[in-house]
């Protein structure tokens, strides 16, 4: 058993450090103010906008599906929308900021499992969406092309895969001290360092590489005769490409902070109040991205327009 797996020593800098100097006290107050204002701004503007857009998309897609007007792409975007709505509901855990929820390690683990399920789900179903668009532009007779023409089968595969990933993450939160109370974040602070490494690798590294690969092929490969021009293709599916860019930027910031937290854990350091503040900002940015993605689908995706 690695010594790093005993995480009882870890705590939030804002909750544990005895602030001795005037500068430390001022820095602490400033960081608490920033996170509190950001949280209020997010809850007041982003949440209502994101949820309203999400509900509108659900109504439009379900109506189209019942009238047999739904396409495979719409089914994937519907799945993506549901994942993002669930993420927005989980984001209500930031309402307590600059404080944290108090829960047992077990309850926090369960909360983290469902959050990761929605997080991984939205990532991988979006890659499936990008792949579907790519194969629509460059049709081929491969098994992959045939599979993307059966969106329900693809969604089933994504759900199974993300369930396994989320279960792995739940184990890596730590299997000890289930009954202990702790300050709980959706990515628990007391999780083993491996938790963050797996999250970065499978929740950002691999999906981003696949996304970049799709983009590279789209831009570099010559389209077959009769295919619409690249500009027209991008205009038609503007929603997907806008979300690709915004999601990459927001999740890059969030995942860099997740990795930075791992390096602190491996150094057995709790970091500073400034580190804690930036991690909190990264978490809110991630949730803002979920809200923004739904607004983009509603405004730019043809059936929603």
Secondary structure, DSSP 8 states (H G I E B T S, - for coil): --GGG--TT---HHHH----SHHHHHHHHHHHHHHHHHHHHIIIIIIHHHHHHHHHHHHHHHHHHHTT---HHHHHHHHHHHHHHHHHHHGGGGGGTTS-EEEEHHHHHHHHHHHHHHHHHHHHHHHHHHHHHHHHHS---SHHHHHHT-HHHHHHHHHHHHHHHHHHHHHHT-SS-TT-EEEE-SS-TTS-HHHHHHHHIIIIIHHHHHHHHHHHHHHHS---TT---HHHHHHHTHHHHHHHHHHHHHHHHHHHHHHHHHHHHHTT----HHHHHHHHHHHHHHHHHHHHHHHHHHHHSTTT-
